[in-house]
Every structure is written in C-alpha cells, then in structure tokens.
Amino acid sequence: MKPILVIEGVEKPGNLGTILRTAEGAGFHTVLVADPKLDLFNPNVIRAST
C-alpha cells in the first residue's frame, strides 16, 4: 500500500510547496489538500516545491 498524506487549511504558498517537496522525499505518492486557503497553482507553491 502506498502512503497518503492529508493536510488541511494550509494558508501560505511557500509552506505548501515545502510540504509537497518533503512528502515526495519521504515517499508519499498522494497528497490530499483539504480545505485549502490558497490557490494550489500559485507560482510560489510551484517554486517552493522544486
């Protein structure tokens, strides 16, 4: 079974990007964002996740 990460209420794009980058490094294959407080495709999310 592949691990799934569920996060809720992230407000800052940089924090979400960092979480995504860390989740990938930790081996998570799926990240579910419940009740996002920001645009998931914000350029700062993308920048922080790479």
C-alpha positions as CSV (number, residue, x, y, z in Angstrom):
1,M,0.0,0.0,0.0
2,K,1.3,3.4,-1.0
3,P,1.3,6.1,1.8
4,I,-1.1,9.0,1.5
5,L,-0.6,12.4,3.2
6,V,-3.6,14.5,4.1
7,I,-3.2,18.2,5.1
8,E,-5.8,20.8,5.9
9,G,-6.0,24.5,5.9
10,V,-2.6,25.5,4.6
11,E,-2.6,29.3,4.1
12,K,0.9,30.2,2.9
13,P,2.0,29.1,-0.6
14,G,5.6,28.6,0.4
15,N,4.6,26.3,3.2
16,L,2.5,24.1,0.9
17,G,5.4,23.9,-1.6
18,T,7.8,22.8,1.1
19,I,5.3,20.2,2.4
20,L,4.9,18.8,-1.1
21,R,8.7,18.6,-1.6
22,T,9.2,16.9,1.8
23,A,6.3,14.5,1.2
24,E,7.9,13.4,-2.1
25,G,11.2,12.9,-0.4
26,A,9.6,10.9,2.4
27,G,8.0,8.5,-0.2
28,F,4.4,9.7,-0.2
29,H,2.7,9.1,-3.5
30,T,-0.5,11.0,-2.9
31,V,-1.1,14.3,-1.1
32,L,-4.7,15.4,-0.4
33,V,-5.3,19.1,0.5
34,A,-8.5,19.5,2.4
35,D,-10.0,23.0,2.7
36,P,-7.1,24.9,1.0
37,K,-6.9,28.6,1.9
38,L,-4.9,29.4,-1.3
39,D,-4.6,28.7,-5.0
40,L,-2.9,25.4,-5.3
41,F,-1.2,26.5,-8.6
42,N,0.2,29.8,-7.1
43,P,3.7,30.3,-8.6
44,N,5.1,30.4,-5.0
45,V,3.8,26.9,-4.4
46,I,5.4,25.7,-7.6
47,R,8.7,27.5,-6.8
48,A,8.9,26.1,-3.2
49,S,8.1,22.6,-4.3
50,T,11.0,22.2,-6.7
